[in-house]
């Protein structure tokens, strides 16, 4: 029994030696919290500067760095915007193809020939152009004419 108790004591002392004490753990957490607070302050200061606030204390080099960051961000935003526009144009072109195919099917059901459809499209385009170029009062009358 005595041997078992001694082995238990040695084992618990050995496992405690590898673990930090409660005070060391608390101090580590305090240091970590202070470090995180400093990082947060730096990030908030950087955010204010990027928003154009508190620039009076900046040096020329700081201002140039901020300008470079902003230019880089703008270029990324413009690239993304261009990508979105390209995707939208692609979707709209697909929709246009679908609508043209539908229009051709409906025109065939109505018995219109290709030349009649082309003539109707030209007339419609000419009237829409006239609508855009007309005076505001005329636009309203033409718009009501087209809607009926």
N, CA, C and O of each residue as an XYZ file, in Angstrom:
592
protein
N       0.839     -1.191      0.000
C       0.000      0.000      0.000
C       0.882      1.252      0.000
O       0.609      2.210     -0.723
N       1.931      1.236      0.808
C       2.843      2.370      0.904
C       3.481      2.645     -0.463
O       3.609      3.802     -0.862
N       3.872      1.615     -1.163
C       4.498      1.779     -2.481
C       3.533      2.419     -3.473
O       3.933      3.257     -4.282
N       2.298      2.036     -3.413
C       1.283      2.604     -4.307
C       1.100      4.086     -4.036
O       1.001      4.886     -4.966
N       1.056      4.453     -2.756
C       0.896      5.872     -2.402
C       2.104      6.700     -2.864
O       1.936      7.823     -3.341
N       3.283      6.170     -2.730
C       4.475      6.912     -3.152
C       4.507      7.085     -4.675
O       4.854      8.152     -5.181
N       4.147      6.037     -5.383
C       4.079      6.165     -6.849
C       3.056      7.216     -7.257
O       3.279      7.964     -8.209
N       1.928      7.277     -6.536
C       0.896      8.283     -6.819
C       1.444      9.683     -6.572
O       1.238     10.577     -7.393
N       2.132      9.887     -5.464
C       2.707     11.206     -5.140
C       3.741     11.619     -6.181
O       3.755     12.770     -6.616
N       4.602     10.694     -6.583
C       5.623     11.012     -7.583
C       4.959     11.378     -8.915
O       5.371     12.311     -9.603
N       3.955     10.637     -9.240
C       3.255     10.880    -10.510
C       2.551     12.242    -10.511
O       2.627     12.978    -11.495
N       1.869     12.578     -9.412
C       1.164     13.867     -9.360
C       2.146     15.020     -9.293
O       1.867     16.082     -9.849
N       3.289     14.855     -8.632
C       4.308     15.918     -8.604
C       4.896     16.112     -9.990
O       5.142     17.242    -10.413
N       5.122     15.016    -10.696
C       5.691     15.103    -12.039
C       4.741     15.772    -13.018
O       5.177     16.539    -13.876
N       3.454     15.493    -12.902
C       2.489     16.105    -13.820
C       2.288     17.575    -13.499
O       2.006     18.374    -14.393
N       2.431     17.943    -12.217
C       2.306     19.355    -11.850
C       3.516     20.156    -12.275
O       3.392     21.351    -12.544
N       4.665     19.545    -12.341
C       5.874     20.258    -12.732
C       5.789     20.722    -14.186
O       6.324     21.779    -14.518
N       5.135     19.964    -15.054
C       5.009     20.328    -16.456
C       3.945     21.382    -16.708
O       3.964     22.020    -17.761
N       3.017     21.588    -15.779
C       1.945     22.560    -15.941
C       2.332     23.877    -15.289
O       2.935     23.885    -14.216
N       1.989     24.997    -15.932
C       2.282     26.289    -15.306
C       1.388     26.488    -14.088
O       0.268     25.982    -14.015
N       1.918     27.232    -13.150
C       1.125     27.505    -11.956
C      -0.018     28.441    -12.303
O      -0.056     29.023    -13.387
N      -0.941     28.577    -11.377
C      -2.113     29.422    -11.595
C      -1.689     30.868    -11.790
O      -2.260     31.571    -12.624
N      -0.689     31.328    -11.030
C      -0.220     32.709    -11.151
C       0.424     32.951    -12.515
O       0.216     33.998    -13.129
N       1.213     31.973    -12.986
C       1.845     32.109    -14.300
C       0.785     32.158    -15.403
O       0.906     32.941    -16.345
N      -0.223     31.347    -15.290
C      -1.313     31.341    -16.268
C      -2.069     32.657    -16.277
O      -2.423     33.180    -17.333
N      -2.311     33.182    -15.085
C      -3.010     34.468    -14.982
C      -2.167     35.575    -15.597
O      -2.685     36.419    -16.328
N      -0.861     35.576    -15.305
C       0.031     36.612    -15.846
C       0.096     36.506    -17.368
O       0.108     37.517    -18.071
N       0.137     35.278    -17.864
C       0.163     35.078    -19.316
C      -1.107     35.648    -19.960
O      -1.040     36.294    -21.006
N      -2.242     35.409    -19.340
C      -3.506     35.920    -19.872
C      -3.536     37.448    -19.837
O      -4.042     38.079    -20.765
N      -2.997     38.044    -18.770
C      -2.949     39.506    -18.682
C      -2.069     40.073    -19.786
O      -2.433     41.052    -20.438
N      -0.898     39.447    -19.996
C      -0.001     39.908    -21.061
C      -0.667     39.783    -22.429
O      -0.532     40.664    -23.278
N      -1.374     38.697    -22.629
C      -2.087     38.469    -23.883
C      -3.168     39.542    -24.093
O      -3.332     40.054    -25.200
N      -3.895     39.872    -23.034
C      -4.946     40.889    -23.123
C      -4.353     42.253    -23.449
O      -4.910     42.997    -24.256
N      -3.223     42.586    -22.824
C      -2.562     43.876    -23.095
C      -2.102     43.919    -24.551
O      -2.261     44.934    -25.229
N      -1.536     42.820    -25.023
C      -1.077     42.746    -26.409
C      -2.243     42.927    -27.378
O      -2.122     43.652    -28.365
N      -3.362     42.276    -27.102
C      -4.542     42.395    -27.962
C      -5.096     43.817    -27.949
O      -5.532     44.317    -28.986
N      -5.086     44.468    -26.799
C      -5.579     45.851    -26.717
C      -4.699     46.782    -27.542
O      -5.210     47.690    -28.198
N      -3.382     46.570    -27.520
C      -2.477     47.393    -28.320
C      -2.746     47.185    -29.804
O      -2.757     48.142    -30.578
N      -2.963     45.927    -30.202
C      -3.276     45.637    -31.605
C      -4.574     46.311    -32.021
O      -4.677     46.854    -33.121
N      -5.568     46.273    -31.131
C      -6.852     46.912    -31.446
C      -6.684     48.417    -31.611
O      -7.276     49.011    -32.512
N      -5.888     49.034    -30.754
C      -5.657     50.473    -30.866
C      -4.970     50.805    -32.182
O      -5.322     51.782    -32.843
N      -3.982     49.985    -32.565
C      -3.288     50.220    -33.835
C      -4.246     50.067    -35.015
O      -4.204     50.862    -35.955
N      -5.098     49.060    -34.971
C      -6.069     48.866    -36.052
C      -7.074     50.008    -36.119
O      -7.423     50.461    -37.209
N      -7.540     50.476    -34.972
C      -8.479     51.599    -34.957
C      -7.823     52.864    -35.478
O      -8.451     53.638    -36.200
N      -6.554     53.081    -35.115
C      -5.825     54.252    -35.607
C      -5.651     54.162    -37.118
O      -5.818     55.152    -37.831
N      -5.313     52.970    -37.601
C      -5.155     52.765    -39.040
C      -6.480     53.007    -39.766
O      -6.504     53.622    -40.832
N      -7.570     52.526    -39.191
C      -8.894     52.721    -39.791
C      -9.231     54.206    -39.876
O      -9.715     54.682    -40.903
N      -8.971     54.938    -38.784
C      -9.250     56.386    -38.785
C      -8.456     57.084    -39.881
O      -8.983     57.951    -40.579
N      -7.196     56.708    -40.033
C      -6.354     57.338    -41.050
C      -6.855     57.008    -42.450
O      -6.856     57.869    -43.330
N      -7.278     55.767    -42.661
C      -7.808     55.399    -43.976
C      -9.112     56.136    -44.284
O      -9.445     56.369    -45.446
N      -9.843     56.499    -43.231
C     -11.069     57.273    -43.418
C     -10.800     58.768    -43.520
O     -11.724     59.558    -43.714
N      -9.521     59.160    -43.389
C      -9.156     60.565    -43.529
C      -9.229     61.352    -42.234
O      -9.177     62.582    -42.256
N      -9.347     60.671    -41.115
C      -9.424     61.349    -39.824
C      -8.076     61.251    -39.123
O      -7.402     60.225    -39.214
N      -7.680     62.308    -38.427
C      -6.444     62.284    -37.638
C      -5.192     62.232    -38.479
O      -4.210     61.603    -38.085
N      -5.203     62.876    -39.625
C      -4.032     62.853    -40.503
C      -3.015     63.934    -40.156
O      -1.919     63.947    -40.716
N      -3.358     64.837    -39.246
C      -2.460     65.936    -38.902
C      -1.156     65.432    -38.306
O      -0.115     66.067    -38.479
N      -1.190     64.320    -37.618
C       0.010     63.800    -36.962
C       0.848     62.907    -37.876
O       1.884     62.399    -37.447
N       0.432     62.706    -39.102
C       1.133     61.804    -40.018
C       2.305     62.504    -40.706
O       2.262     63.698    -41.003
N       3.336     61.724    -40.943
C       4.470     62.226    -41.715
C       4.164     62.038    -43.201
O       3.173     61.408    -43.570
N       5.024     62.588    -44.033
C       4.857     62.443    -45.481
C       4.892     60.961    -45.863
O       4.104     60.512    -46.696
N       5.807     60.208    -45.251
C       5.908     58.777    -45.563
C       4.628     58.039    -45.176
O       4.154     57.177    -45.916
N       4.068     58.384    -44.005
C       2.810     57.770    -43.587
C       1.701     58.075    -44.584
O       0.928     57.194    -44.960
N       1.634     59.330    -45.005
C       0.602     59.721    -45.967
C       0.776     58.996    -47.298
O      -0.205     58.606    -47.930
N       2.026     58.816    -47.723
C       2.272     58.088    -48.970
C       1.872     56.621    -48.825
O       1.319     56.035    -49.756
N       2.146     56.028    -47.672
C       1.743     54.639    -47.435
C       0.224     54.504    -47.453
O      -0.316     53.556    -48.023
N      -0.460     55.458    -46.825
C      -1.920     55.436    -46.816
C      -2.452     55.567    -48.241
O      -3.389     54.870    -48.632
N      -1.846     56.464    -49.006
C      -2.262     56.663    -50.390
C      -2.075     55.377    -51.210
O      -2.945     55.015    -52.003
N      -0.949     54.696    -51.020
C      -0.706     53.445    -51.737
C      -1.732     52.389    -51.350
O      -2.231     51.660    -52.207
N      -2.046     52.306    -50.063
C      -3.052     51.344    -49.611
C      -4.401     51.628    -50.267
O      -5.087     50.716    -50.730
N      -4.767     52.906    -50.299
C      -6.049     53.279    -50.892
C      -6.074     52.997    -52.393
O      -7.079     52.514    -52.914
N      -4.973     53.294    -53.095
C      -4.921     53.026    -54.528
C      -5.011     51.527    -54.798
O      -5.679     51.108    -55.743
N      -4.352     50.724    -53.985
C      -4.432     49.272    -54.134
C      -5.864     48.795    -53.916
O      -6.369     47.960    -54.665
N      -6.509     49.329    -52.890
C      -7.894     48.947    -52.606
C      -8.819     49.349    -53.746
O      -9.693     48.578    -54.142
N      -8.631     50.534    -54.266
C      -9.460     51.008    -55.377
C      -9.273     50.112    -56.594
O     -10.244     49.780    -57.273
N      -8.035     49.717    -56.875
C      -7.812     48.859    -58.045
C      -8.497     47.505    -57.858
O      -9.034     46.958    -58.821
N      -8.491     46.953    -56.645
C      -9.181     45.687    -56.389
C     -10.686     45.863    -56.544
O     -11.358     44.993    -57.098
N     -11.215     46.975    -56.063
C     -12.651     47.243    -56.167
C     -13.046     47.383    -57.632
O     -14.062     46.835    -58.058
N     -12.255     48.107    -58.393
C     -12.573     48.288    -59.815
C     -12.503     46.970    -60.574
O     -13.321     46.712    -61.457
N     -11.526     46.136    -60.228
C     -11.417     44.833    -60.890
C     -12.646     43.985    -60.589
O     -13.186     43.330    -61.480
N     -13.083     43.997    -59.340
C     -14.273     43.223    -58.955
C     -15.519     43.763    -59.662
O     -16.359     42.999    -60.137
N     -15.621     45.087    -59.723
C     -16.770     45.704    -60.394
C     -16.796     45.322    -61.874
O     -17.855     45.026    -62.428
N     -15.633     45.331    -62.502
C     -15.547     44.945    -63.906
C     -15.962     43.488    -64.088
O     -16.676     43.150    -65.032
N     -15.511     42.634    -63.181
C     -15.874     41.227    -63.247
C     -17.387     41.046    -63.113
O     -17.986     40.253    -63.840
N     -18.000     41.776    -62.189
C     -19.449     41.684    -62.003
C     -20.173     42.153    -63.262
O     -21.143     41.529    -63.692
N     -19.697     43.258    -63.855
C     -20.316     43.749    -65.085
C     -20.202     42.722    -66.206
O     -21.161     42.504    -66.946
N     -19.049     42.098    -66.335
C     -18.848     41.100    -67.392
C     -19.803     39.930    -67.184
O     -20.400     39.432    -68.138
N     -19.946     39.492    -65.927
C     -20.880     38.395    -65.641
C     -22.309     38.792    -65.967
O     -23.063     37.998    -66.529
N     -22.686     40.020    -65.618
C     -24.047     40.484    -65.906
C     -24.282     40.574    -67.408
O     -25.353     40.207    -67.891
N     -23.294     41.058    -68.147
C     -23.424     41.164    -69.601
C     -23.605     39.767    -70.204
O     -24.428     39.567    -71.097
N     -22.832     38.816    -69.706
C     -22.975     37.435    -70.195
C     -24.371     36.893    -69.951
O     -24.972     36.278    -70.833
N     -24.888     37.126    -68.738
C     -26.242     36.659    -68.422
C     -27.282     37.346    -69.306
O     -28.220     36.709    -69.783
N     -27.107     38.647    -69.518
C     -28.059     39.379    -70.354
C     -28.000     38.924    -71.810
O     -29.026     38.897    -72.489
N     -26.816     38.567    -72.295
C     -26.706     38.065    -73.666
C     -27.413     36.722    -73.800
O     -28.073     36.455    -74.804
N     -27.268     35.880    -72.778
C     -27.985     34.603    -72.794
C     -29.489     34.830    -72.790
O     -30.234     34.164    -73.508
N     -29.922     35.779    -71.973
C     -31.348     36.093    -71.905
C     -31.832     36.634    -73.246
O     -32.938     36.317    -73.685
N     -30.998     37.456    -73.901
C     -31.356     37.999    -75.208
C     -31.549     36.872    -76.225
O     -32.503     36.882    -77.003
N     -30.630     35.899    -76.208
C     -30.747     34.767    -77.133
C     -32.045     34.006    -76.881
O     -32.753     33.636    -77.818
N     -32.343     33.780    -75.623
C     -33.567     33.058    -75.269
C     -34.792     33.818    -75.741
O     -35.711     33.237    -76.318
N     -34.801     35.127    -75.493
C     -35.953     35.938    -75.897
C     -36.091     36.009    -77.416
O     -37.205     36.008    -77.940
N     -34.968     36.070    -78.121
C     -35.041     36.084    -79.586
C     -35.615     34.768    -80.106
O     -36.423     34.753    -81.034
N     -35.186     33.667    -79.493
C     -35.720     32.364    -79.914
C     -37.215     32.288    -79.629
O     -37.983     31.796    -80.455
N     -37.625     32.772    -78.467
C     -39.052     32.796    -78.119
C     -39.827     33.658    -79.097
O     -40.914     33.292    -79.542
N     -39.251     34.813    -79.427
C     -39.896     35.743    -80.350
C     -40.062     35.096    -81.720
O     -41.098     35.262    -82.365
N     -39.042     34.357    -82.170
C     -39.129     33.693    -83.470
C     -40.240     32.645    -83.458
O     -40.997     32.526    -84.422
N     -40.337     31.891    -82.374
C     -41.382     30.863    -82.266
C     -42.757     31.513    -82.275
O     -43.660     31.048    -82.971
N     -42.921     32.581    -81.510
C     -44.215     33.266    -81.456
C     -44.568     33.902    -82.797
O     -45.727     33.899    -83.210
N     -43.554     34.447    -83.473
C     -43.801     35.052    -84.786
C     -44.248     34.002    -85.790
O     -45.123     34.256    -86.618
N     -43.645     32.823    -85.712
C     -44.052     31.740    -86.615
C     -45.487     31.316    -86.325
O     -46.251     31.016    -87.243
N     -45.848     31.295    -85.043
C     -47.233     30.948    -84.701
C     -48.202     31.978    -85.248
O     -49.315     31.638    -85.649
N     -47.787     33.223    -85.264
C     -48.651     34.289    -85.784
C     -48.603     34.348    -87.305
O     -49.414     35.039    -87.923
N     -47.671     33.640    -87.908
C     -47.580     33.605    -89.360
C     -46.766     34.738    -89.953
O     -46.899     35.025    -91.143
N     -45.940     35.382    -89.175
C     -45.103     36.458    -89.699
C     -43.843     35.877    -90.328
O     -43.265     34.923    -89.807
N     -43.422     36.453    -91.446
C     -42.191     36.016    -92.102
C     -41.011     36.781    -91.515
O     -41.188     37.730    -90.751
N     -39.821     36.362    -91.878
C     -38.597     37.006    -91.381
C     -38.553     38.472    -91.804
O     -38.160     39.328    -91.011
N     -38.946     38.774    -93.027
C     -38.899     40.157    -93.509
C     -39.926     41.025    -92.778
O     -39.662     42.193    -92.492
N     -41.082     40.461    -92.479
C     -42.092     41.228    -91.735
C     -41.602     41.532    -90.319
O     -41.826     42.624    -89.796
N     -40.920     40.539    -89.695
C     -40.388     40.769    -88.342
C     -39.315     41.849    -88.379
O     -39.264     42.699    -87.490
N     -38.449     41.825    -89.406
C     -37.390     42.827    -89.531
C     -37.997     44.212    -89.721
O     -37.514     45.185    -89.140
N     -39.046     44.308    -90.526
C     -39.708     45.592    -90.748
C     -40.323     46.107    -89.454
O     -40.207     47.290    -89.132
N     -40.976     45.218    -88.714
C     -41.569     45.628    -87.426
C     -40.491     46.098    -86.455
O     -40.693     47.069    -85.726
N     -39.345     45.414    -86.440
C     -38.258     45.799    -85.541
C     -37.710     47.173    -85.924
O     -37.409     47.982    -85.045
N     -37.577     47.446    -87.217
C     -37.096     48.754    -87.666
C     -38.065     49.857    -87.270
O     -37.648     50.911    -86.791
N     -39.348     49.619    -87.467
C     -40.370     50.608    -87.109
C     -40.334     50.863    -85.605
O     -40.396     52.010    -85.162
N     -40.234     49.790    -84.824
C     -40.198     49.911    -83.372
C     -38.965     50.712    -82.940
O     -39.057     51.577    -82.069
N     -37.813     50.421    -83.550
C     -36.587     51.137    -83.216
C     -36.707     52.609    -83.575
O     -36.284     53.468    -82.803
N     -37.276     52.910    -84.729
C     -37.440     54.297    -85.155
C     -38.371     55.047    -84.203
O     -38.098     56.188    -83.830
N     -39.470     54.402    -83.813
C     -40.406     55.033    -82.890
C     -39.784     55.238    -81.509
O     -40.018     56.261    -80.867
N     -38.993     54.266    -81.054
C     -38.330     54.420    -79.759
C     -37.318     55.549    -79.810
O     -37.176     56.296    -78.842
N     -36.606     55.687    -80.936
C     -35.656     56.782    -81.099
C     -36.389     58.116    -81.078
O     -35.945     59.065    -80.433
N     -37.514     58.185    -81.786
C     -38.315     59.403    -81.778
C     -38.790     59.713    -80.356
O     -38.825     60.871    -79.939
N     -39.146     58.681    -79.635
C     -39.611     58.854    -78.265
C     -38.503     59.460    -77.402
O     -38.764     60.369    -76.613
N     -37.286     58.974    -77.541
C     -36.179     59.484    -76.738
C     -35.808     60.916    -77.108
O     -35.369     61.689    -76.256
N     -35.987     61.267    -78.385
C     -35.582     62.593    -78.845
C     -36.708     63.615    -78.719
O     -36.456     64.807    -78.897
N     -37.911     63.211    -78.427
C     -39.067     64.109    -78.390
C     -39.061     64.967    -77.133
O     -38.357     64.676    -76.166
N     -39.854     66.024    -77.163
C     -40.048     66.889    -75.997
C     -40.754     66.095    -74.902
O     -41.414     65.098    -75.197
N     -40.628     66.516    -73.646
C     -41.236     65.765    -72.542
C     -42.733     65.504    -72.717
O     -43.209     64.415    -72.396
N     -43.486     66.499    -73.225
C     -44.927     66.287    -73.376
C     -45.202     65.227    -74.435
O     -46.086     64.385    -74.280
N     -44.427     65.287    -75.513
C     -44.603     64.338    -76.598
C     -44.220     62.933    -76.143
O     -44.844     61.945    -76.530
N     -43.180     62.867    -75.313
C     -42.740     61.569    -74.792
C     -43.871     60.882    -74.047
O     -44.086     59.678    -74.186
N     -44.584     61.661    -73.260
C     -45.681     61.074    -72.490
C     -46.760     60.522    -73.412
O     -47.279     59.429    -73.190
N     -47.093     61.290    -74.452
C     -48.108     60.818    -75.388
C     -47.632     59.569    -76.127
O     -48.387     58.608    -76.278
N     -46.372     59.584    -76.590
C     -45.844     58.427    -77.301
C     -45.733     57.214    -76.387
O     -46.005     56.089    -76.807
N     -45.337     57.439    -75.147
C     -45.223     56.341    -74.188
C     -46.576     55.714    -73.941
O     -46.699     54.491    -73.863
N     -47.609     56.565    -73.816
C     -48.937     56.007    -73.595
C     -49.416     55.262    -74.844
O     -50.144     54.275    -74.735
N     -49.014     55.725    -76.019
C     -49.367     55.059    -77.264
C     -48.741     53.670    -77.325
O     -49.405     52.704    -77.702
N     -47.430     53.562    -76.946
C     -46.732     52.297    -76.986
C     -47.238     51.332    -75.927
O     -47.244     50.119    -76.135
N     -47.653     51.861    -74.813
C     -48.095     50.965    -73.746
C     -49.464     50.363    -74.043
O     -49.819     49.325    -73.485
N     -50.214     50.991    -74.896
C     -51.557     50.439    -75.193
C     -51.549     49.498    -76.347
O     -52.594     48.960    -76.712
